[in-house]
Amino acid sequence: MHEPVRIIAHLDMDAFFASVELLRYPELRGRPVVVGGGRRHQPEDILDPVTGITTHRFATLAGYVGRGVATTASYEAREFGVHSAMGLMKAAKLAPQAILLPSDFDAYREQSQRFKAAVRTIAPAVEDRGIDEIYIDLTEVVAEHAATFDREAIRRIANAIKAAVGAATNLSCSIGIAPNKLLAKIASDLEKPDGLVILEASDVPARIWPLAPKKINGIGPKASARLTEMGIATIGALAATPLATLGDRFGPNTARWMHEVAHGRDQRGIATHSETKSISRETTFEHDLHAIRDRAALSEIFTALCEKLAGDLLRKGYVARNIGLKLRYDDFTIATRATTLVTPTQDAQVIRRVAGECARRAPLDRRIRLLGVRAGTLMRVEHAAALSAEDDQRRTRDLFDEELDLP
């Protein structure tokens, strides 16, 4: 007897941070908006003394100077080429007229908790992938209503999830549904925003193969560039490439993985409990850099790595109690240093400061070819908040007991 086909959904909130900001500033709808940078870009409230109406004066990217990084961009800003993790100075050249808003992580976390709670009222088997996306196993939910992979039943359930998310947050999301996580994630990005795409294995040639290989989660810029060099411009071309050819360029293990995913095959299940232990960001320089003579360049790269790491923590919903540094020198020796924090963090400035302290404890007498920062001893943001509340209650109770001279 054949096992039923799995029905996996990937739900991705649409331009999440920007959309949350638009709830606060609805007058910005339809305009290019970029979220990122410091609090100095907070909108200014302007009260009309005659009407008593408050309006806002917003900063734009025009003339931006600094090392800030875009946390996200509205779809209107993305049309100019602006995207998350892009330096704001570069974004300013592409879209100087875009509105610049500071990040409000407390608001984003609150909305994240709301949309996930809404989904779990309909489909409890959820894999948390960060602040704005989740995987959902709909296999049993659909089985309660119809035969396996009944498109109409799946569509009704997906629309119910979208409605529940909208009711809880006033935000839209896009959902991709397929027999596995790989295809579901690709599908959720096909018709953004507010999309709903349902794929079966038979849809792979028509819907997936014309796409670029970089659409596959796991094929990054470097692998994508190497595939382009090989003349492989689509997932279909990747699927048709002999294993031996891929193996010569990427090694046997990666070649087998590429062959499987190009054919839309993925056996991963839904992990309802995350076991991520650490997150890191690192870069290898085109030319070895010296800690003293190239200090300015190293400092800029170091800060960008820390900001990207903080963004990773935020998107995945973690805080870190351990911050580490990795250096690979020109002779390929490696030095690592790490510091454990009293209070867990996902703040870029804290990460930069602590990682900088680690750097001062590492040998800096050789030229450096690789620099990396690492966040370890991770815990979920909500868990850290609960622990902090418990600590506050414990400290208050201890003080109260001391005043009463209790044992």
MARSEZA-74316 format. One record per residue (C-alpha): residue number from 1; x negated, y, z. Coordinates in nm, 2 decimals. Example, Ala and Ser with C-alpha at 12.3 -4.5 7.8 and 13.67 -1.06 7.14 Angstrom:
BEGIN
+-----+--------+--------+--------+
| pos |      u |      v |      w |
+-----+--------+--------+--------+
|   1 |  -1.23 |  -0.45 |   0.78 |
|   2 |  -1.37 |  -0.11 |   0.71 |
+-----+--------+--------+--------+
// end
This chain:
BEGIN
+-----+--------+--------+--------+
| pos |      u |      v |      w |
+-----+--------+--------+--------+
|   1 |   0.00 |   0.00 |   0.00 |
|   2 |  -0.14 |   0.34 |  -0.10 |
|   3 |  -0.20 |   0.61 |   0.16 |
|   4 |   0.02 |   0.92 |   0.10 |
|   5 |  -0.15 |   1.21 |  -0.08 |
|   6 |  -0.26 |   1.47 |   0.17 |
|   7 |  -0.10 |   1.81 |   0.15 |
|   8 |  -0.35 |   2.08 |   0.27 |
|   9 |  -0.29 |   2.45 |   0.27 |
|  10 |  -0.54 |   2.73 |   0.29 |
|  11 |  -0.39 |   3.06 |   0.42 |
|  12 |  -0.59 |   3.38 |   0.37 |
|  13 |  -0.46 |   3.71 |   0.50 |
|  14 |  -0.47 |   3.98 |   0.22 |
|  15 |  -0.75 |   4.24 |   0.27 |
|  16 |  -0.69 |   4.18 |   0.64 |
|  17 |  -0.87 |   4.46 |   0.82 |
|  18 |  -0.77 |   4.72 |   0.56 |
|  19 |  -0.41 |   4.60 |   0.57 |
|  20 |  -0.40 |   4.63 |   0.95 |
|  21 |  -0.53 |   4.99 |   0.92 |
|  22 |  -0.25 |   5.07 |   0.66 |
|  23 |   0.01 |   4.97 |   0.92 |
|  24 |  -0.13 |   5.26 |   1.13 |
|  25 |  -0.18 |   5.50 |   0.83 |
|  26 |   0.09 |   5.41 |   0.58 |
|  27 |   0.02 |   5.73 |   0.39 |
|  28 |  -0.29 |   5.56 |   0.26 |
|  29 |  -0.11 |   5.28 |   0.07 |
|  30 |  -0.21 |   5.27 |  -0.29 |
|  31 |  -0.54 |   5.45 |  -0.23 |
|  32 |  -0.88 |   5.30 |  -0.21 |
|  33 |  -0.97 |   5.23 |   0.15 |
|  34 |  -1.30 |   5.10 |   0.30 |
|  35 |  -1.33 |   4.98 |   0.66 |
|  36 |  -1.67 |   5.00 |   0.82 |
|  37 |  -1.93 |   5.24 |   0.97 |
|  38 |  -1.92 |   5.41 |   1.31 |
|  39 |  -1.66 |   5.58 |   1.52 |
|  40 |  -1.76 |   5.92 |   1.38 |
|  41 |  -1.54 |   5.85 |   1.09 |
|  42 |  -1.23 |   5.84 |   1.31 |
|  43 |  -0.94 |   6.02 |   1.13 |
|  44 |  -0.87 |   6.37 |   1.27 |
|  45 |  -0.51 |   6.44 |   1.40 |
|  46 |  -0.36 |   6.77 |   1.27 |
|  47 |  -0.05 |   6.90 |   1.44 |
|  48 |   0.17 |   7.14 |   1.24 |
|  49 |   0.28 |   7.40 |   1.50 |
|  50 |   0.59 |   7.49 |   1.31 |
|  51 |   0.73 |   7.14 |   1.23 |
|  52 |   0.56 |   6.95 |   1.51 |
|  53 |   0.46 |   6.69 |   1.26 |
|  54 |   0.12 |   6.52 |   1.30 |
|  55 |  -0.08 |   6.44 |   0.99 |
|  56 |  -0.43 |   6.30 |   0.95 |
|  57 |  -0.75 |   6.42 |   0.79 |
|  58 |  -0.96 |   6.13 |   0.66 |
|  59 |  -1.33 |   6.09 |   0.59 |
|  60 |  -1.43 |   5.97 |   0.24 |
|  61 |  -1.73 |   5.78 |   0.12 |
|  62 |  -1.86 |   6.09 |  -0.07 |
|  63 |  -2.20 |   6.18 |   0.05 |
|  64 |  -2.22 |   5.90 |   0.30 |
|  65 |  -2.56 |   5.86 |   0.45 |
|  66 |  -2.64 |   5.57 |   0.69 |
|  67 |  -2.69 |   5.20 |   0.72 |
|  68 |  -2.33 |   5.10 |   0.77 |
|  69 |  -2.18 |   4.80 |   0.60 |
|  70 |  -1.83 |   4.76 |   0.46 |
|  71 |  -1.63 |   4.52 |   0.67 |
|  72 |  -1.36 |   4.50 |   0.41 |
|  73 |  -1.20 |   4.70 |   0.12 |
|  74 |  -0.85 |   4.74 |   0.00 |
|  75 |  -0.76 |   4.60 |  -0.33 |
|  76 |  -0.76 |   4.95 |  -0.48 |
|  77 |  -1.12 |   4.99 |  -0.36 |
|  78 |  -1.22 |   4.65 |  -0.49 |
|  79 |  -1.13 |   4.77 |  -0.84 |
|  80 |  -1.43 |   5.00 |  -0.82 |
|  81 |  -1.66 |   4.70 |  -0.73 |
|  82 |  -1.66 |   4.76 |  -0.36 |
|  83 |  -1.65 |   4.44 |  -0.14 |
|  84 |  -1.72 |   4.33 |   0.21 |
|  85 |  -2.08 |   4.32 |   0.33 |
|  86 |  -2.18 |   4.59 |   0.08 |
|  87 |  -2.38 |   4.87 |   0.21 |
|  88 |  -2.17 |   5.19 |   0.25 |
|  89 |  -2.43 |   5.40 |   0.06 |
|  90 |  -2.39 |   5.17 |  -0.24 |
|  91 |  -2.01 |   5.17 |  -0.20 |
|  92 |  -2.02 |   5.55 |  -0.20 |
|  93 |  -2.18 |   5.55 |  -0.54 |
|  94 |  -1.91 |   5.32 |  -0.68 |
|  95 |  -1.61 |   5.49 |  -0.51 |
|  96 |  -1.69 |   5.83 |  -0.35 |
|  97 |  -1.33 |   5.91 |  -0.33 |
|  98 |  -1.24 |   5.61 |  -0.12 |
|  99 |  -1.12 |   5.67 |   0.23 |
| 100 |  -1.36 |   5.55 |   0.51 |
| 101 |  -1.21 |   5.42 |   0.83 |
| 102 |  -1.39 |   5.28 |   1.14 |
| 103 |  -1.33 |   4.92 |   1.24 |
| 104 |  -1.08 |   4.85 |   1.52 |
| 105 |  -1.16 |   4.49 |   1.62 |
| 106 |  -0.91 |   4.48 |   1.91 |
| 107 |  -0.63 |   4.54 |   1.66 |
| 108 |  -0.76 |   4.28 |   1.42 |
| 109 |  -0.79 |   4.02 |   1.69 |
| 110 |  -0.43 |   4.09 |   1.81 |
| 111 |  -0.29 |   4.05 |   1.46 |
| 112 |  -0.50 |   3.74 |   1.41 |
| 113 |  -0.35 |   3.57 |   1.71 |
| 114 |   0.00 |   3.67 |   1.60 |
| 115 |  -0.02 |   3.52 |   1.25 |
| 116 |  -0.18 |   3.20 |   1.38 |
| 117 |   0.09 |   3.16 |   1.65 |
| 118 |   0.35 |   3.21 |   1.38 |
| 119 |   0.21 |   2.94 |   1.16 |
| 120 |   0.19 |   2.69 |   1.44 |
| 121 |   0.56 |   2.72 |   1.51 |
| 122 |   0.61 |   2.56 |   1.16 |
| 123 |   0.29 |   2.35 |   1.12 |
| 124 |   0.09 |   2.28 |   1.43 |
| 125 |  -0.21 |   2.10 |   1.26 |
| 126 |  -0.42 |   2.41 |   1.20 |
| 127 |  -0.80 |   2.45 |   1.15 |
| 128 |  -0.91 |   2.79 |   1.26 |
| 129 |  -1.16 |   2.93 |   1.01 |
| 130 |  -1.20 |   3.28 |   1.15 |
| 131 |  -1.01 |   3.59 |   1.22 |
| 132 |  -0.82 |   3.60 |   0.88 |
| 133 |  -0.80 |   3.25 |   0.74 |
| 134 |  -0.69 |   2.90 |   0.84 |
| 135 |  -0.64 |   2.55 |   0.69 |
| 136 |  -0.30 |   2.38 |   0.76 |
| 137 |  -0.22 |   2.01 |   0.72 |
| 138 |   0.13 |   2.00 |   0.58 |
| 139 |   0.14 |   1.63 |   0.51 |
| 140 |   0.37 |   1.53 |   0.79 |
| 141 |   0.58 |   1.85 |   0.77 |
| 142 |   0.66 |   1.79 |   0.41 |
| 143 |   0.72 |   1.42 |   0.47 |
| 144 |   1.00 |   1.51 |   0.70 |
| 145 |   1.18 |   1.69 |   0.41 |
| 146 |   1.10 |   1.51 |   0.09 |
| 147 |   0.88 |   1.26 |  -0.09 |
| 148 |   0.50 |   1.31 |  -0.09 |
| 149 |   0.39 |   1.62 |  -0.29 |
| 150 |   0.74 |   1.73 |  -0.38 |
| 151 |   0.66 |   2.08 |  -0.52 |
| 152 |   1.00 |   2.23 |  -0.43 |
| 153 |   0.98 |   2.11 |  -0.07 |
| 154 |   0.62 |   2.23 |  -0.04 |
| 155 |   0.72 |   2.57 |  -0.18 |
| 156 |   1.01 |   2.61 |   0.07 |
| 157 |   0.78 |   2.53 |   0.36 |
| 158 |   0.50 |   2.76 |   0.23 |
| 159 |   0.75 |   3.05 |   0.19 |
| 160 |   0.88 |   2.98 |   0.54 |
| 161 |   0.52 |   3.02 |   0.67 |
| 162 |   0.47 |   3.34 |   0.47 |
| 163 |   0.80 |   3.48 |   0.61 |
| 164 |   0.70 |   3.39 |   0.96 |
| 165 |   0.36 |   3.56 |   0.92 |
| 166 |   0.52 |   3.86 |   0.77 |
| 167 |   0.78 |   3.88 |   1.06 |
| 168 |   0.50 |   3.85 |   1.32 |
| 169 |   0.25 |   4.10 |   1.17 |
| 170 |   0.42 |   4.30 |   0.89 |
| 171 |   0.13 |   4.18 |   0.67 |
| 172 |   0.11 |   3.96 |   0.37 |
| 173 |  -0.09 |   3.65 |   0.31 |
| 174 |  -0.18 |   3.42 |   0.02 |
| 175 |  -0.15 |   3.05 |   0.04 |
| 176 |  -0.30 |   2.77 |  -0.17 |
| 177 |  -0.18 |   2.42 |  -0.14 |
| 178 |  -0.35 |   2.11 |  -0.28 |
| 179 |  -0.45 |   1.75 |  -0.19 |
| 180 |  -0.77 |   1.87 |  -0.02 |
| 181 |  -0.94 |   2.17 |   0.14 |
| 182 |  -1.16 |   2.24 |  -0.15 |
| 183 |  -0.88 |   2.29 |  -0.40 |
| 184 |  -0.66 |   2.47 |  -0.15 |
| 185 |  -0.92 |   2.73 |  -0.08 |
| 186 |  -0.97 |   2.80 |  -0.45 |
| 187 |  -0.59 |   2.81 |  -0.50 |
| 188 |  -0.54 |   3.07 |  -0.23 |
| 189 |  -0.75 |   3.32 |  -0.42 |
| 190 |  -0.60 |   3.27 |  -0.76 |
| 191 |  -0.30 |   3.50 |  -0.73 |
| 192 |  -0.39 |   3.75 |  -0.46 |
| 193 |  -0.23 |   3.94 |  -0.30 |
| 194 |   0.09 |   3.77 |  -0.16 |
| 195 |   0.02 |   3.47 |  -0.37 |
| 196 |   0.14 |   3.11 |  -0.35 |
| 197 |  -0.03 |   2.85 |  -0.57 |
| 198 |   0.04 |   2.47 |  -0.56 |
| 199 |  -0.21 |   2.24 |  -0.73 |
| 200 |  -0.22 |   1.87 |  -0.78 |
| 201 |  -0.52 |   1.67 |  -0.89 |
| 202 |  -0.38 |   1.67 |  -1.25 |
| 203 |  -0.40 |   2.05 |  -1.25 |
| 204 |  -0.78 |   2.06 |  -1.21 |
| 205 |  -0.86 |   2.07 |  -1.59 |
| 206 |  -0.62 |   2.35 |  -1.66 |
| 207 |  -0.65 |   2.57 |  -1.35 |
| 208 |  -0.99 |   2.49 |  -1.20 |
| 209 |  -1.23 |   2.40 |  -1.48 |
| 210 |  -1.21 |   2.75 |  -1.66 |
| 211 |  -1.33 |   2.92 |  -1.34 |
| 212 |  -1.69 |   3.02 |  -1.26 |
| 213 |  -1.89 |   2.77 |  -1.03 |
| 214 |  -1.92 |   3.04 |  -0.77 |
| 215 |  -1.55 |   3.00 |  -0.70 |
| 216 |  -1.64 |   2.67 |  -0.52 |
| 217 |  -1.71 |   2.73 |  -0.15 |
| 218 |  -2.07 |   2.63 |  -0.10 |
| 219 |  -2.21 |   2.74 |  -0.44 |
| 220 |  -2.37 |   3.07 |  -0.35 |
| 221 |  -2.54 |   3.34 |  -0.55 |
| 222 |  -2.87 |   3.15 |  -0.59 |
| 223 |  -2.72 |   2.82 |  -0.70 |
| 224 |  -2.48 |   3.01 |  -0.93 |
| 225 |  -2.77 |   3.19 |  -1.09 |
| 226 |  -2.96 |   2.86 |  -1.14 |
| 227 |  -2.65 |   2.71 |  -1.30 |
| 228 |  -2.62 |   3.01 |  -1.53 |
| 229 |  -2.98 |   2.95 |  -1.63 |
| 230 |  -2.89 |   2.60 |  -1.72 |
| 231 |  -2.60 |   2.73 |  -1.95 |
| 232 |  -2.33 |   2.61 |  -1.70 |
| 233 |  -2.08 |   2.90 |  -1.68 |
| 234 |  -1.77 |   2.72 |  -1.57 |
| 235 |  -1.66 |   2.45 |  -1.33 |
| 236 |  -1.56 |   2.24 |  -1.63 |
| 237 |  -1.91 |   2.26 |  -1.77 |
| 238 |  -2.05 |   2.16 |  -1.43 |
| 239 |  -1.81 |   1.86 |  -1.42 |
| 240 |  -1.94 |   1.75 |  -1.77 |
| 241 |  -2.31 |   1.79 |  -1.68 |
| 242 |  -2.48 |   1.45 |  -1.62 |
| 243 |  -2.58 |   1.37 |  -1.27 |
| 244 |  -2.94 |   1.32 |  -1.37 |
| 245 |  -2.96 |   1.67 |  -1.52 |
| 246 |  -2.82 |   1.83 |  -1.20 |
| 247 |  -3.05 |   1.61 |  -0.99 |
| 248 |  -3.36 |   1.73 |  -1.17 |
| 249 |  -3.27 |   2.09 |  -1.07 |
| 250 |  -3.10 |   2.06 |  -0.74 |
| 251 |  -3.20 |   1.72 |  -0.60 |
| 252 |  -2.99 |   1.40 |  -0.58 |
| 253 |  -2.77 |   1.49 |  -0.28 |
| 254 |  -2.67 |   1.83 |  -0.40 |
| 255 |  -2.62 |   1.70 |  -0.75 |
| 256 |  -2.37 |   1.43 |  -0.62 |
| 257 |  -2.19 |   1.70 |  -0.42 |
| 258 |  -2.16 |   1.93 |  -0.71 |
| 259 |  -2.03 |   1.65 |  -0.93 |
| 260 |  -1.76 |   1.56 |  -0.68 |
| 261 |  -1.64 |   1.91 |  -0.62 |
| 262 |  -1.64 |   2.00 |  -0.99 |
| 263 |  -1.39 |   1.72 |  -1.03 |
| 264 |  -1.18 |   1.85 |  -0.74 |
| 265 |  -1.27 |   1.58 |  -0.50 |
| 266 |  -1.31 |   1.65 |  -0.12 |
| 267 |  -1.25 |   1.41 |   0.16 |
| 268 |  -1.28 |   1.65 |   0.46 |
| 269 |  -1.00 |   1.64 |   0.71 |
| 270 |  -0.85 |   1.92 |   0.91 |
| 271 |  -1.06 |   1.99 |   1.22 |
| 272 |  -0.83 |   2.13 |   1.48 |
| 273 |  -1.12 |   2.18 |   1.73 |
| 274 |  -1.42 |   2.37 |   1.60 |
| 275 |  -1.76 |   2.25 |   1.71 |
| 276 |  -1.97 |   2.53 |   1.55 |
| 277 |  -2.29 |   2.56 |   1.76 |
| 278 |  -2.46 |   2.85 |   1.60 |
| 279 |  -2.45 |   3.10 |   1.31 |
| 280 |  -2.75 |   3.25 |   1.15 |
| 281 |  -2.86 |   3.50 |   0.87 |
| 282 |  -3.20 |   3.50 |   0.72 |
| 283 |  -3.38 |   3.63 |   0.41 |
| 284 |  -3.70 |   3.55 |   0.23 |
| 285 |  -3.88 |   3.85 |   0.09 |
| 286 |  -4.00 |   3.88 |  -0.27 |
| 287 |  -4.33 |   4.00 |  -0.13 |
| 288 |  -4.47 |   3.94 |   0.22 |
| 289 |  -4.42 |   4.24 |   0.45 |
| 290 |  -4.65 |   4.37 |   0.73 |
| 291 |  -4.49 |   4.45 |   1.06 |
| 292 |  -4.68 |   4.79 |   1.08 |
| 293 |  -4.73 |   4.91 |   0.73 |
| 294 |  -4.39 |   4.80 |   0.61 |
| 295 |  -4.20 |   4.88 |   0.93 |
| 296 |  -3.94 |   5.10 |   0.76 |
| 297 |  -3.84 |   4.83 |   0.51 |
| 298 |  -3.84 |   4.56 |   0.77 |
| 299 |  -3.63 |   4.77 |   1.00 |
| 300 |  -3.37 |   4.83 |   0.73 |
| 301 |  -3.35 |   4.46 |   0.64 |
| 302 |  -3.34 |   4.36 |   1.01 |
| 303 |  -3.05 |   4.59 |   1.08 |
| 304 |  -2.86 |   4.46 |   0.77 |
| 305 |  -2.91 |   4.10 |   0.88 |
| 306 |  -2.78 |   4.18 |   1.23 |
| 307 |  -2.47 |   4.36 |   1.09 |
| 308 |  -2.40 |   4.07 |   0.86 |
| 309 |  -2.43 |   3.82 |   1.15 |
| 310 |  -2.20 |   4.03 |   1.36 |
| 311 |  -1.95 |   4.03 |   1.06 |
| 312 |  -1.98 |   3.65 |   1.05 |
| 313 |  -1.90 |   3.62 |   1.42 |
| 314 |  -1.60 |   3.85 |   1.38 |
| 315 |  -1.46 |   3.66 |   1.08 |
| 316 |  -1.50 |   3.32 |   1.25 |
| 317 |  -1.36 |   3.44 |   1.58 |
| 318 |  -1.67 |   3.38 |   1.80 |
| 319 |  -1.89 |   3.57 |   2.05 |
| 320 |  -2.25 |   3.46 |   2.12 |
| 321 |  -2.44 |   3.43 |   2.45 |
| 322 |  -2.77 |   3.36 |   2.29 |
| 323 |  -2.94 |   3.58 |   2.03 |
| 324 |  -3.25 |   3.45 |   1.85 |
| 325 |  -3.52 |   3.57 |   1.61 |
| 326 |  -3.70 |   3.36 |   1.34 |
| 327 |  -4.02 |   3.47 |   1.16 |
| 328 |  -4.20 |   3.27 |   0.89 |
| 329 |  -4.55 |   3.41 |   0.82 |
| 330 |  -4.76 |   3.41 |   0.51 |
| 331 |  -4.93 |   3.09 |   0.62 |
| 332 |  -4.58 |   2.92 |   0.66 |
| 333 |  -4.61 |   2.90 |   1.03 |
| 334 |  -4.29 |   2.98 |   1.22 |
| 335 |  -4.23 |   3.17 |   1.54 |
| 336 |  -3.89 |   3.18 |   1.72 |
| 337 |  -3.78 |   3.38 |   2.02 |
| 338 |  -3.44 |   3.40 |   2.19 |
| 339 |  -3.26 |   3.57 |   2.47 |
| 340 |  -2.95 |   3.47 |   2.67 |
| 341 |  -2.70 |   3.74 |   2.74 |
| 342 |  -2.50 |   3.79 |   3.06 |
| 343 |  -2.20 |   3.90 |   2.85 |
| 344 |  -2.13 |   3.73 |   2.52 |
| 345 |  -2.11 |   3.96 |   2.22 |
| 346 |  -2.03 |   4.00 |   1.85 |
| 347 |  -2.14 |   4.36 |   1.84 |
| 348 |  -2.39 |   4.45 |   1.57 |
| 349 |  -2.57 |   4.71 |   1.78 |
| 350 |  -2.61 |   4.47 |   2.07 |
| 351 |  -2.74 |   4.20 |   1.84 |
| 352 |  -2.98 |   4.44 |   1.68 |
| 353 |  -3.12 |   4.56 |   2.02 |
| 354 |  -3.16 |   4.21 |   2.16 |
| 355 |  -3.31 |   4.07 |   1.85 |
| 356 |  -3.55 |   4.36 |   1.84 |
| 357 |  -3.66 |   4.28 |   2.20 |
| 358 |  -3.72 |   3.92 |   2.08 |
| 359 |  -3.94 |   4.06 |   1.79 |
| 360 |  -4.16 |   4.25 |   2.04 |
| 361 |  -4.24 |   3.91 |   2.21 |
| 362 |  -4.34 |   3.75 |   1.88 |
| 363 |  -4.69 |   3.77 |   1.71 |
| 364 |  -4.69 |   4.05 |   1.45 |
| 365 |  -5.05 |   4.02 |   1.34 |
| 366 |  -4.97 |   3.83 |   1.01 |
| 367 |  -4.77 |   3.93 |   0.71 |
| 368 |  -4.41 |   3.81 |   0.72 |
| 369 |  -4.24 |   3.62 |   0.44 |
| 370 |  -3.90 |   3.53 |   0.61 |
| 371 |  -3.69 |   3.71 |   0.87 |
| 372 |  -3.39 |   3.56 |   1.04 |
| 373 |  -3.15 |   3.63 |   1.32 |
| 374 |  -2.94 |   3.37 |   1.50 |
| 375 |  -2.63 |   3.37 |   1.73 |
| 376 |  -2.60 |   3.06 |   1.95 |
| 377 |  -2.41 |   2.93 |   2.25 |
| 378 |  -2.09 |   3.03 |   2.08 |
| 379 |  -1.74 |   3.05 |   2.23 |
| 380 |  -1.41 |   3.16 |   2.09 |
| 381 |  -1.32 |   3.52 |   2.15 |
| 382 |  -1.00 |   3.43 |   2.34 |
| 383 |  -1.20 |   3.19 |   2.56 |
| 384 |  -1.45 |   3.45 |   2.64 |
| 385 |  -1.18 |   3.70 |   2.73 |
| 386 |  -1.01 |   3.45 |   2.96 |
| 387 |  -1.34 |   3.38 |   3.13 |
| 388 |  -1.40 |   3.75 |   3.17 |
| 389 |  -1.05 |   3.80 |   3.32 |
| 390 |  -1.12 |   3.51 |   3.56 |
| 391 |  -1.45 |   3.67 |   3.67 |
| 392 |  -1.27 |   4.00 |   3.73 |
| 393 |  -1.01 |   3.82 |   3.94 |
| 394 |  -1.28 |   3.63 |   4.13 |
| 395 |  -1.48 |   3.95 |   4.21 |
| 396 |  -1.16 |   4.13 |   4.32 |
| 397 |  -1.07 |   3.83 |   4.55 |
| 398 |  -1.42 |   3.81 |   4.69 |
| 399 |  -1.42 |   4.18 |   4.78 |
| 400 |  -1.07 |   4.15 |   4.93 |
| 401 |  -1.19 |   3.85 |   5.14 |
| 402 |  -1.50 |   4.05 |   5.25 |
| 403 |  -1.28 |   4.34 |   5.37 |
| 404 |  -1.08 |   4.09 |   5.58 |
| 405 |  -1.39 |   3.91 |   5.70 |
| 406 |  -1.26 |   3.58 |   5.57 |
| 407 |  -1.49 |   3.27 |   5.54 |
+-----+--------+--------+--------+
// end
